[in-house]
Amino acid sequence: MLRCVTLAALLATLTLPAWAQMLRPFTAQTLRGELVVTQAPEVLLNRQPARLAPGARILSADNLLLMSGAVAGQRLVVHYTLDLSGHVLNVWVLTPAEFARQPWPTTTQQAAAWAFDPSTQTWSRR
């Protein structure tokens, strides 16, 4: 029994680097912008006042959940989605590799005019 537990722990440890390198699953509704949490749920999104949705999630570059107070006042380059009311629902702080993916739409108009390939997580202008 102890051997099975040890083997399972070893296998889990060996797969951690693979999990860290996985692409985060952005969708065609995901936009890029700059987020500053002023006083939650109030934020500045691309220097414009906005609001976090109830249940909004902010994920670090390591894909860990961040509390809005932990990043208050910081300018973060992010990918984000909006809910049906226009509130910020999901936020991902970008890794250098994610930031390097260009182009990425910053407005819904750009996203509607461009083509998104979900398998490679890239956009192309039509």
PEKA-V421595 format. One record per residue. N is the residue number from 0. PSI is psi in radians with two decimals (999 if undefined). Layout:
n->(N N)
psi->(PSI PSI)
This chain:
n->(0 1 2 3 4 5 6 7 8 9 10 11 12 13 14 15 16 17 18 19 20 21 22 23 24 25 26 27 28 29 30 31 32 33 34 35 36 37 38 39 40 41 42 43 44 45 46 47 48 49 50 51 52 53 54 55 56 57 58 59 60 61 62 63 64 65 66 67 68 69 70 71 72 73 74 75 76 77 78 79 80 81 82 83 84 85 86 87 88 89 90 91 92 93 94 95 96 97 98 99 100 101 102 103 104 105 106 107 108 109 110 111 112 113 114 115 116 117 118 119 120 121 122 123 124 125)
psi->(-0.76 -0.63 -0.72 -0.75 -0.76 -0.76 -0.74 -0.73 -0.70 -0.80 -0.70 -0.71 -0.68 -0.44 -0.15 -0.79 -0.60 -0.72 -0.68 -0.45 -0.01 2.54 2.40 2.47 1.45 2.65 3.09 -0.24 -0.01 2.18 2.82 2.50 -3.03 2.23 2.34 2.09 2.08 -1.22 1.74 2.38 0.14 2.35 2.90 2.16 2.00 0.72 0.24 2.48 2.39 3.13 2.46 2.44 2.70 2.27 0.21 2.56 2.34 2.08 2.34 3.06 -0.39 0.10 0.51 2.55 2.26 2.42 2.48 -0.62 -0.46 -0.39 0.19 2.33 -0.18 2.43 2.05 2.30 2.15 2.87 2.54 2.77 2.74 2.64 -3.09 -0.37 -0.06 0.14 2.66 2.09 -0.93 2.39 2.31 2.06 2.28 2.50 2.86 -0.65 -0.69 -0.70 -0.58 -0.34 1.90 2.58 2.85 2.31 2.54 -0.13 2.78 -0.52 -0.75 -0.78 -0.63 -0.51 -0.32 2.92 2.32 2.32 1.79 -0.46 -0.58 -0.08 0.80 2.70 2.64 2.48 2.31 999)
